[in-house]
Amino acid sequence: MNFLTDFVNLAFNIYGWLIIIRVLLTWIPVNTYHPVVNFITSLTDPYLNLFRRLIPPVGMIDFSPIVAFFVLEVMRMAVLQLLLMLG
C-alpha cells in the first residue's frame, strides 16, 4: 500500500506543478503551438475550466487557478487519507 500512496501523492504533486507552470505561462509571451506548452495546456485546462465557469476572471486577473489548486490539495489529502485507512 505504501507504493500506491506514494504513487498517488506523486501524481497529485506533478499535476499541482503543471497547474503552477500553466499559470506562469500565462504571464509571459509563449508560442501556444509549442508541443510542451500545448501538452501542459491540454492536461490542465479541462480541470481549470471547471473553476473558470464558477469564478470568471476579474479584469486581467484569473483567480480560478488558486481555487483549483486548493481543491486539488484537498482531494489529494482525502484520497491519501482514504488509502491509508484502507491499507
N, C-alpha and C positions, 0 to 999 in steps of 0.2 A: 504494500500500500504506500510505502514511502516513495517509491519510484513514481507512482501515479500522482501523489500530491505534489511532488517536485516538478513533474511534467506540467501539470495544470497550472501551478504557480508560475512556471517559466512562460507558458503560453500567455497568461494574463499580463505578465510583465512585458513581454515582447509587444503585445498589442497596445499596451499603455504607451510604450516608447514610440510606436508607429503613430499614435494619435498626437503625441508631442511633436514628432517630426513633421506631421501633416500641418499642424498649426504653424510651426516655424516656416514651412514652405509658403504659407500664405503671406508672410511678412516680407519675403524677398522675391524679386523677379526671377522666375524659373521657366524653363521650357516645359510646358504642361504635356508635351508629347514625348518627353524623355521617358524611356522604359522604366526607370526606377521611380520617377515621380508618378507615372501612370500606375505602377504596381501599388505604391503606397496609397494613392487616391482610391483605387479600386477596392482595397482592403478596408479602408477606414470610412469612406464617405457613406456607405449604406448605414452604418451604425450612427455616424454623426448626423445624418439626415433625419433620423428619428427624433433627435433633440432639436434640430433646426426648425422642425414643424411646430414644436411646442414653444420654443424660445427664438423668435425671429431676431435677426441682427438689429442692433440699435445703432443706426448710422453706419459707421465703418467697423464697429466692434461686434464680434460674434461671441456671445457668452456660452453658446451651446457646447463647445468642447470642454469647458470647465465642468458643466453638469454631467456630460457624457463620461468624463474621466472619473468623476466622483461615483457615478453609478457603476462603472466598471470595477472600481475598487471595492464597492460594497458587494457586488456579485462575486468578486474574487474571494473575499473573506467568507461569504456564505457558502460557496462551493467548497472551499478548503475545509471549513468547519464541518460541513456535511460529510466530506470524505474522511476526516479524522474520526467522526462519530461512527461511521460505518466500519472503519478499519480498526 
